[in-house]
Amino acid sequence: MKIKDGYILKEFGGEAVVIESGTANGRSSVIELNESGIILWKALEKGANIDALAAALTAEYDIDAATAKQDAEKFAETLQNAGVLTD
């Protein structure tokens, strides 16, 4: 999986948003990310799969692999439904 071109992660003051640039209607969409969302987004920028996303979460947080995989799948599904990811 990888993030489609045109999405930019902006971090400021402990907060992060993803901005879609160059939409056909001239509007930009904004996605707010929490701390774990930032970790997952950065992994997706490198083309991570679900297992790599789960590994990123277990490396950062004290959670088991099954929970991390479930969280990674949910995050990826949300982005997929929003049209942000490519295969």
C-alpha positions as a printed NumPy array, in Angstrom:
array([[  0.   ,   0.   ,   0.   ],
       [  1.092,   3.507,  -0.617],
       [ -0.354,   6.982,  -0.251],
       [ -1.525,   8.554,  -3.496],
       [  0.34 ,  11.579,  -4.79 ],
       [ -0.979,  14.938,  -3.657],
       [ -1.287,  14.257,   0.078],
       [  1.05 ,  16.175,   2.369],
       [  1.633,  15.584,   6.089],
       [  2.014,  18.803,   8.101],
       [  3.084,  18.645,  11.749],
       [  2.947,  21.64 ,  14.062],
       [  2.676,  22.168,  17.786],
       [  2.238,  18.484,  18.576],
       [ -0.62 ,  18.173,  16.088],
       [ -0.642,  16.754,  12.576],
       [ -2.894,  17.053,   9.56 ],
       [ -2.793,  15.632,   6.076],
       [ -3.739,  18.041,   3.329],
       [ -4.832,  17.011,  -0.136],
       [ -3.498,  19.428,  -2.698],
       [ -4.578,  20.047,  -6.242],
       [ -8.132,  18.722,  -6.178],
       [-10.264,  19.214,  -9.266],
       [-12.81 ,  21.408,  -7.491],
       [-10.159,  23.707,  -6.031],
       [-10.837,  22.558,  -2.473],
       [ -8.41 ,  20.776,  -0.233],
       [ -9.451,  18.046,   2.152],
       [ -7.869,  17.802,   5.591],
       [ -7.352,  14.658,   7.675],
       [ -6.384,  15.04 ,  11.335],
       [ -3.96 ,  12.458,  12.716],
       [ -3.179,  11.488,  16.276],
       [  0.243,  10.255,  17.407],
       [ -0.261,   6.686,  16.202],
       [ -1.765,   7.969,  12.947],
       [  1.427,   9.915,  12.291],
       [  3.515,   6.767,  12.791],
       [  1.288,   4.791,  10.437],
       [  1.164,   7.575,   7.833],
       [  4.96 ,   7.819,   7.731],
       [  5.208,   4.046,   7.29 ],
       [  2.669,   4.188,   4.45 ],
       [  4.734,   6.896,   2.745],
       [  7.401,   4.197,   2.426],
       [  4.943,   1.647,   1.018],
       [  4.376,  -0.39 ,   4.195],
       [  1.963,  -3.315,   4.237],
       [ -0.334,  -4.214,   7.151],
       [  2.333,  -6.314,   8.877],
       [  4.843,  -3.452,   8.68 ],
       [  2.228,  -1.031,  10.037],
       [  1.521,  -3.363,  12.952],
       [  5.266,  -3.715,  13.612],
       [  5.6  ,   0.079,  13.703],
       [  2.886,   0.246,  16.339],
       [  4.326,  -2.536,  18.503],
       [  7.756,  -0.886,  18.312],
       [  6.332,   2.386,  19.607],
       [  3.649,   1.236,  22.048],
       [  3.242,  -1.49 ,  24.63 ],
       [  0.567,  -3.414,  22.722],
       [  0.342,  -6.983,  21.507],
       [  0.75 ,  -7.9  ,  17.846],
       [ -2.92 ,  -8.837,  17.361],
       [ -4.142,  -5.468,  18.645],
       [ -1.559,  -3.628,  16.563],
       [ -2.609,  -5.514,  13.428],
       [ -6.287,  -4.786,  14.092],
       [ -5.522,  -1.077,  14.585],
       [ -3.356,  -0.99 ,  11.436],
       [ -6.097,  -2.658,   9.389],
       [ -8.694,  -0.192,  10.651],
       [ -6.451,   2.789,   9.823],
       [ -5.681,   1.461,   6.343],
       [ -9.361,   0.708,   5.705],
       [-10.313,   4.257,   6.688],
       [ -7.732,   5.701,   4.297],
       [ -8.719,   3.256,   1.545],
       [-12.39 ,   4.264,   1.888],
       [-11.364,   7.917,   1.689],
       [ -9.511,   7.238,  -1.568],
       [ -6.1  ,   8.066,  -0.12 ],
       [ -4.292,   4.745,  -0.757],
       [ -3.136,   2.886,  -3.823],
       [ -2.391,  -0.831,  -3.883]])
